[in-house]
């Protein structure tokens, strides 16, 4: 499992050569490897 994650990070790293800051690179890794739930949450009930 860790080898798969490392492989994914290496592919992101090779695609990220145009980024100007480490923060952009970090965000991309968290987005693709963090399995984020992008569904909006309801903050109040209707």
C-alpha distance matrix in Angstrom:
0.0 3.8 5.4 5.2 6.4 8.7 10.0 10.9 12.6 14.4 15.7 16.9 18.5 20.3 21.6 22.6 25.3 28.0 27.1 29.8 28.0 24.8 25.0 24.6 21.5 20.0 21.0 19.4 16.0 16.4 17.7 15.0 11.9 13.6 14.2 17.8 20.4 23.2 25.7 28.8 29.7 33.3 34.9 38.1 39.4 41.9
3.8 0.0 3.8 5.4 5.0 6.1 8.5 9.8 10.5 12.2 14.3 15.3 16.2 18.4 20.0 20.6 23.1 25.9 24.9 27.3 25.4 22.0 22.5 22.4 19.2 17.6 19.2 17.9 14.2 15.0 17.0 14.6 11.3 13.2 14.7 18.0 21.1 23.7 26.6 29.4 30.3 34.0 35.2 38.6 40.2 42.9
5.4 3.8 0.0 3.8 5.4 5.0 6.1 8.6 9.8 10.4 12.3 14.2 15.0 16.5 18.5 19.6 21.7 24.8 24.3 27.0 25.5 22.4 23.4 22.9 19.4 18.5 20.3 18.4 14.9 16.5 18.1 15.3 12.6 15.3 16.6 20.1 23.1 25.4 28.4 31.3 32.7 36.4 37.8 41.2 42.8 45.3
5.2 5.4 3.8 0.0 3.8 5.4 5.0 6.2 8.7 9.9 10.7 12.5 14.1 15.5 16.8 18.3 20.8 23.6 23.2 26.1 24.8 22.0 22.6 21.6 18.3 17.6 18.7 16.4 13.3 14.8 15.7 12.5 10.2 13.2 13.9 17.5 20.4 22.5 25.4 28.5 30.1 33.8 35.5 38.8 40.3 42.6
6.4 5.0 5.4 3.8 0.0 3.8 5.4 5.1 6.2 8.6 10.0 10.6 12.2 14.4 15.5 16.2 19.0 21.6 20.7 23.4 21.8 18.8 19.1 18.4 15.2 14.1 15.3 13.4 10.0 11.3 12.7 10.0 7.2 10.1 11.6 14.9 18.1 20.2 23.3 26.2 27.6 31.4 32.8 36.2 38.0 40.4
8.7 6.1 5.0 5.4 3.8 0.0 3.8 5.4 5.1 6.1 8.7 9.8 10.3 12.4 14.3 14.9 17.1 20.1 19.4 22.0 20.5 17.4 18.5 18.0 14.4 13.8 15.8 13.9 10.5 12.7 14.6 12.0 9.7 12.8 14.8 17.8 21.2 23.0 26.4 29.0 30.6 34.3 35.5 39.1 41.0 43.5
10.0 8.5 6.1 5.0 5.4 3.8 0.0 3.8 5.4 5.1 6.3 8.7 9.7 10.7 12.5 14.1 16.2 19.3 19.2 22.2 21.3 18.7 19.9 18.7 15.2 15.4 16.9 14.3 11.6 14.2 15.2 12.0 10.7 14.2 15.7 18.7 21.9 23.4 26.7 29.6 31.5 35.2 36.8 40.3 42.1 44.2
10.9 9.8 8.6 6.2 5.1 5.4 3.8 0.0 3.8 5.4 5.2 6.3 8.6 10.0 10.8 12.2 15.0 17.5 17.2 20.3 19.4 17.1 17.7 16.1 12.9 13.0 13.9 11.1 8.6 11.2 11.6 8.4 7.6 11.3 12.6 15.4 18.6 19.8 23.2 26.0 28.1 31.8 33.4 36.9 38.7 40.8
12.6 10.5 9.8 8.7 6.2 5.1 5.4 3.8 0.0 3.8 5.4 5.0 6.0 8.7 9.8 10.1 12.8 15.5 14.7 17.4 16.2 13.6 14.5 13.4 9.9 10.0 11.7 9.3 6.5 9.6 11.0 8.7 7.8 11.1 13.4 15.6 19.2 20.2 23.8 26.2 28.2 31.9 33.1 36.8 38.9 41.1
14.4 12.2 10.4 9.9 8.6 6.1 5.1 5.4 3.8 0.0 3.8 5.4 4.9 6.2 8.7 9.6 11.4 14.6 14.6 17.4 16.8 14.5 16.3 15.0 11.3 12.3 14.4 11.8 9.7 13.2 14.3 11.9 11.5 14.9 17.0 19.3 22.7 23.6 27.2 29.6 31.8 35.5 36.7 40.3 42.5 44.6
15.7 14.3 12.3 10.7 10.0 8.7 6.3 5.2 5.4 3.8 0.0 3.8 5.3 5.2 6.3 8.5 10.7 13.5 14.0 17.4 17.3 15.7 17.0 14.9 11.7 13.3 14.5 11.2 10.0 13.5 13.6 10.8 11.5 15.1 16.5 18.7 21.9 22.3 25.8 28.4 30.9 34.5 36.1 39.6 41.6 43.4
16.9 15.3 14.2 12.5 10.6 9.8 8.7 6.3 5.0 5.4 3.8 0.0 3.8 5.5 5.1 5.9 9.0 11.3 11.0 14.4 14.1 12.5 13.5 11.2 8.1 9.9 10.8 7.5 6.9 10.6 10.6 8.6 9.8 13.1 14.8 16.3 19.6 19.7 23.4 25.7 28.2 31.8 33.1 36.7 38.9 40.7
18.5 16.2 15.0 14.1 12.2 10.3 9.7 8.6 6.0 4.9 5.3 3.8 0.0 3.8 5.4 5.0 6.9 9.9 9.8 12.7 12.4 10.7 12.7 11.0 7.5 9.8 11.8 9.3 8.6 12.4 13.2 11.8 12.4 15.4 17.7 19.1 22.6 22.8 26.5 28.5 30.8 34.5 35.5 39.1 41.5 43.5
20.3 18.4 16.5 15.5 14.4 12.4 10.7 10.0 8.7 6.2 5.2 5.5 3.8 0.0 3.8 5.5 6.1 9.4 10.6 13.8 14.5 13.5 15.7 13.5 10.5 13.3 14.9 12.0 11.8 15.6 15.9 14.0 15.2 18.4 20.2 21.8 25.0 24.9 28.6 30.7 33.3 36.9 38.1 41.8 44.0 45.8
21.6 20.0 18.5 16.8 15.5 14.3 12.5 10.8 9.8 8.7 6.3 5.1 5.4 3.8 0.0 3.8 5.7 7.6 9.0 12.6 13.7 13.4 14.8 11.9 9.7 12.8 13.4 10.2 11.2 14.7 14.2 12.6 14.6 17.6 19.1 20.2 23.2 22.6 26.1 28.2 31.0 34.5 35.8 39.4 41.6 43.1
22.6 20.6 19.6 18.3 16.2 14.9 14.1 12.2 10.1 9.6 8.5 5.9 5.0 5.5 3.8 0.0 3.8 5.4 5.5 9.1 9.9 9.7 11.3 8.6 6.5 10.0 11.0 8.5 9.9 13.3 13.3 12.6 14.5 17.0 19.0 19.6 22.8 22.1 25.8 27.4 30.1 33.5 34.4 38.1 40.6 42.2
25.3 23.1 21.7 20.8 19.0 17.1 16.2 15.0 12.8 11.4 10.7 9.0 6.9 6.1 5.7 3.8 0.0 3.8 5.6 8.3 10.1 10.6 13.0 10.8 9.0 12.7 14.1 12.1 13.3 16.8 17.0 16.4 18.1 20.6 22.8 23.4 26.5 25.8 29.4 30.9 33.6 37.0 37.8 41.4 44.0 45.6
28.0 25.9 24.8 23.6 21.6 20.1 19.3 17.5 15.5 14.6 13.5 11.3 9.9 9.4 7.6 5.4 3.8 0.0 3.8 6.4 9.2 10.9 12.7 10.0 9.7 13.5 14.1 12.5 14.6 17.6 17.3 17.3 19.6 21.7 23.6 23.7 26.6 25.3 28.8 30.0 32.8 36.0 36.7 40.2 42.9 44.3
27.1 24.9 24.3 23.2 20.7 19.4 19.2 17.2 14.7 14.6 14.0 11.0 9.8 10.6 9.0 5.5 5.6 3.8 0.0 3.8 5.7 7.6 9.0 6.5 6.8 10.4 11.0 10.2 12.5 15.1 15.1 15.8 17.9 19.5 21.7 21.5 24.4 23.2 26.7 27.6 30.2 33.4 33.8 37.4 40.3 41.8
29.8 27.3 27.0 26.1 23.4 22.0 22.2 20.3 17.4 17.4 17.4 14.4 12.7 13.8 12.6 9.1 8.3 6.4 3.8 0.0 3.8 7.1 8.7 7.5 8.7 11.7 12.6 12.8 15.0 17.1 17.6 18.8 20.5 21.8 24.3 23.7 26.6 25.3 28.8 29.3 31.7 34.6 34.7 38.3 41.3 43.0
28.0 25.4 25.5 24.8 21.8 20.5 21.3 19.4 16.2 16.8 17.3 14.1 12.4 14.5 13.7 9.9 10.1 9.2 5.7 3.8 0.0 3.8 5.3 5.6 6.9 8.9 10.3 11.4 13.1 14.8 15.9 17.5 18.8 19.6 22.4 21.8 24.8 23.9 27.4 27.8 29.8 32.8 32.7 36.4 39.5 41.4
24.8 22.0 22.4 22.0 18.8 17.4 18.7 17.1 13.6 14.5 15.7 12.5 10.7 13.5 13.4 9.7 10.6 10.9 7.6 7.1 3.8 0.0 3.8 5.4 5.1 6.1 8.6 9.9 10.6 12.3 14.1 15.6 16.2 17.0 20.2 19.8 23.1 22.8 26.4 27.1 28.8 32.0 31.9 35.7 38.7 40.9
25.0 22.5 23.4 22.6 19.1 18.5 19.9 17.7 14.5 16.3 17.0 13.5 12.7 15.7 14.8 11.3 13.0 12.7 9.0 8.7 5.3 3.8 0.0 3.8 5.4 5.0 6.1 8.6 9.9 10.5 12.1 14.3 15.2 15.2 18.3 17.3 20.4 19.8 23.3 23.7 25.3 28.4 28.2 31.9 35.1 37.2
24.6 22.4 22.9 21.6 18.4 18.0 18.7 16.1 13.4 15.0 14.9 11.2 11.0 13.5 11.9 8.6 10.8 10.0 6.5 7.5 5.6 5.4 3.8 0.0 3.8 5.4 5.2 6.2 8.8 10.0 10.5 12.4 14.1 14.7 17.2 16.3 19.3 18.3 21.9 22.5 24.7 27.9 28.1 31.8 34.7 36.6
21.5 19.2 19.4 18.3 15.2 14.4 15.2 12.9 9.9 11.3 11.7 8.1 7.5 10.5 9.7 6.5 9.0 9.7 6.8 8.7 6.9 5.1 5.4 3.8 0.0 3.8 5.5 5.2 6.4 8.8 9.9 10.8 12.0 13.4 16.1 16.1 19.5 19.1 22.8 24.0 26.1 29.5 30.0 33.7 36.5 38.5
20.0 17.6 18.5 17.6 14.1 13.8 15.4 13.0 10.0 12.3 13.3 9.9 9.8 13.3 12.8 10.0 12.7 13.5 10.4 11.7 8.9 6.1 5.0 5.4 3.8 0.0 3.8 5.4 5.2 6.2 8.5 10.1 10.4 10.9 14.1 14.0 17.5 17.6 21.3 22.3 24.0 27.5 27.7 31.5 34.3 36.6
21.0 19.2 20.3 18.7 15.3 15.8 16.9 13.9 11.7 14.4 14.5 10.8 11.8 14.9 13.4 11.0 14.1 14.1 11.0 12.6 10.3 8.6 6.1 5.2 5.5 3.8 0.0 3.8 5.5 5.1 6.0 8.6 9.9 9.8 12.4 11.4 14.6 14.2 17.9 18.8 20.7 24.1 24.5 28.3 31.0 33.2
19.4 17.9 18.4 16.4 13.4 13.9 14.3 11.1 9.3 11.8 11.2 7.5 9.3 12.0 10.2 8.5 12.1 12.5 10.2 12.8 11.4 9.9 8.6 6.2 5.2 5.4 3.8 0.0 3.8 5.5 5.0 6.2 8.3 9.5 11.6 11.4 14.7 14.2 18.0 19.6 21.9 25.4 26.3 30.0 32.5 34.4
16.0 14.2 14.9 13.3 10.0 10.5 11.6 8.6 6.5 9.7 10.0 6.9 8.6 11.8 11.2 9.9 13.3 14.6 12.5 15.0 13.1 10.6 9.9 8.8 6.4 5.2 5.5 3.8 0.0 3.8 5.4 5.4 5.7 7.4 10.2 11.0 14.7 15.2 19.0 20.8 22.8 26.4 27.3 31.0 33.4 35.6
16.4 15.0 16.5 14.8 11.3 12.7 14.2 11.2 9.6 13.2 13.5 10.6 12.4 15.6 14.7 13.3 16.8 17.6 15.1 17.1 14.8 12.3 10.5 10.0 8.8 6.2 5.1 5.5 3.8 0.0 3.8 5.7 5.3 4.8 8.0 8.1 11.7 12.6 16.2 17.9 19.5 23.1 23.9 27.6 30.0 32.4
17.7 17.0 18.1 15.7 12.7 14.6 15.2 11.6 11.0 14.3 13.6 10.6 13.2 15.9 14.2 13.3 17.0 17.3 15.1 17.6 15.9 14.1 12.1 10.5 9.9 8.5 6.0 5.0 5.4 3.8 0.0 3.8 5.8 5.6 6.9 6.4 9.7 9.8 13.6 15.5 17.7 21.3 22.5 26.1 28.4 30.4
15.0 14.6 15.3 12.5 10.0 12.0 12.0 8.4 8.7 11.9 10.8 8.6 11.8 14.0 12.6 12.6 16.4 17.3 15.8 18.8 17.5 15.6 14.3 12.4 10.8 10.1 8.6 6.2 5.4 5.7 3.8 0.0 3.8 5.9 6.5 7.9 11.1 11.7 15.3 17.8 20.1 23.8 25.4 28.9 30.8 32.8
11.9 11.3 12.6 10.2 7.2 9.7 10.7 7.6 7.8 11.5 11.5 9.8 12.4 15.2 14.6 14.5 18.1 19.6 17.9 20.5 18.8 16.2 15.2 14.1 12.0 10.4 9.9 8.3 5.7 5.3 5.8 3.8 0.0 3.8 5.6 8.1 11.6 13.3 16.7 19.3 20.9 24.7 26.1 29.6 31.5 33.8
13.6 13.2 15.3 13.2 10.1 12.8 14.2 11.3 11.1 14.9 15.1 13.1 15.4 18.4 17.6 17.0 20.6 21.7 19.5 21.8 19.6 17.0 15.2 14.7 13.4 10.9 9.8 9.5 7.4 4.8 5.6 5.9 3.8 0.0 3.8 5.4 9.0 11.2 14.4 16.7 17.9 21.6 22.8 26.3 28.3 30.8
14.2 14.7 16.6 13.9 11.6 14.8 15.7 12.6 13.4 17.0 16.5 14.8 17.7 20.2 19.1 19.0 22.8 23.6 21.7 24.3 22.4 20.2 18.3 17.2 16.1 14.1 12.4 11.6 10.2 8.0 6.9 6.5 5.6 3.8 0.0 3.8 6.5 9.1 11.9 14.8 16.2 19.9 21.6 24.9 26.5 28.8
17.8 18.0 20.1 17.5 14.9 17.8 18.7 15.4 15.6 19.3 18.7 16.3 19.1 21.8 20.2 19.6 23.4 23.7 21.5 23.7 21.8 19.8 17.3 16.3 16.1 14.0 11.4 11.4 11.0 8.1 6.4 7.9 8.1 5.4 3.8 0.0 3.8 5.9 9.0 11.4 12.8 16.6 18.2 21.6 23.4 25.7
20.4 21.1 23.1 20.4 18.1 21.2 21.9 18.6 19.2 22.7 21.9 19.6 22.6 25.0 23.2 22.8 26.5 26.6 24.4 26.6 24.8 23.1 20.4 19.3 19.5 17.5 14.6 14.7 14.7 11.7 9.7 11.1 11.6 9.0 6.5 3.8 0.0 3.8 5.7 8.4 9.8 13.5 15.5 18.7 20.2 22.3
23.2 23.7 25.4 22.5 20.2 23.0 23.4 19.8 20.2 23.6 22.3 19.7 22.8 24.9 22.6 22.1 25.8 25.3 23.2 25.3 23.9 22.8 19.8 18.3 19.1 17.6 14.2 14.2 15.2 12.6 9.8 11.7 13.3 11.2 9.1 5.9 3.8 0.0 3.8 6.2 8.9 12.4 14.6 17.8 19.4 21.2
25.7 26.6 28.4 25.4 23.3 26.4 26.7 23.2 23.8 27.2 25.8 23.4 26.5 28.6 26.1 25.8 29.4 28.8 26.7 28.8 27.4 26.4 23.3 21.9 22.8 21.3 17.9 18.0 19.0 16.2 13.6 15.3 16.7 14.4 11.9 9.0 5.7 3.8 0.0 3.8 6.4 9.6 12.4 15.1 16.3 17.8
28.8 29.4 31.3 28.5 26.2 29.0 29.6 26.0 26.2 29.6 28.4 25.7 28.5 30.7 28.2 27.4 30.9 30.0 27.6 29.3 27.8 27.1 23.7 22.5 24.0 22.3 18.8 19.6 20.8 17.9 15.5 17.8 19.3 16.7 14.8 11.4 8.4 6.2 3.8 0.0 3.8 6.6 9.1 11.9 13.5 15.1
29.7 30.3 32.7 30.1 27.6 30.6 31.5 28.1 28.2 31.8 30.9 28.2 30.8 33.3 31.0 30.1 33.6 32.8 30.2 31.7 29.8 28.8 25.3 24.7 26.1 24.0 20.7 21.9 22.8 19.5 17.7 20.1 20.9 17.9 16.2 12.8 9.8 8.9 6.4 3.8 0.0 3.7 6.1 9.0 10.7 13.0
33.3 34.0 36.4 33.8 31.4 34.3 35.2 31.8 31.9 35.5 34.5 31.8 34.5 36.9 34.5 33.5 37.0 36.0 33.4 34.6 32.8 32.0 28.4 27.9 29.5 27.5 24.1 25.4 26.4 23.1 21.3 23.8 24.7 21.6 19.9 16.6 13.5 12.4 9.6 6.6 3.7 0.0 3.8 5.6 7.1 9.3
34.9 35.2 37.8 35.5 32.8 35.5 36.8 33.4 33.1 36.7 36.1 33.1 35.5 38.1 35.8 34.4 37.8 36.7 33.8 34.7 32.7 31.9 28.2 28.1 30.0 27.7 24.5 26.3 27.3 23.9 22.5 25.4 26.1 22.8 21.6 18.2 15.5 14.6 12.4 9.1 6.1 3.8 0.0 3.8 7.0 9.8
38.1 38.6 41.2 38.8 36.2 39.1 40.3 36.9 36.8 40.3 39.6 36.7 39.1 41.8 39.4 38.1 41.4 40.2 37.4 38.3 36.4 35.7 31.9 31.8 33.7 31.5 28.3 30.0 31.0 27.6 26.1 28.9 29.6 26.3 24.9 21.6 18.7 17.8 15.1 11.9 9.0 5.6 3.8 0.0 3.8 6.6
39.4 40.2 42.8 40.3 38.0 41.0 42.1 38.7 38.9 42.5 41.6 38.9 41.5 44.0 41.6 40.6 44.0 42.9 40.3 41.3 39.5 38.7 35.1 34.7 36.5 34.3 31.0 32.5 33.4 30.0 28.4 30.8 31.5 28.3 26.5 23.4 20.2 19.4 16.3 13.5 10.7 7.1 7.0 3.8 0.0 3.8
41.9 42.9 45.3 42.6 40.4 43.5 44.2 40.8 41.1 44.6 43.4 40.7 43.5 45.8 43.1 42.2 45.6 44.3 41.8 43.0 41.4 40.9 37.2 36.6 38.5 36.6 33.2 34.4 35.6 32.4 30.4 32.8 33.8 30.8 28.8 25.7 22.3 21.2 17.8 15.1 13.0 9.3 9.8 6.6 3.8 0.0
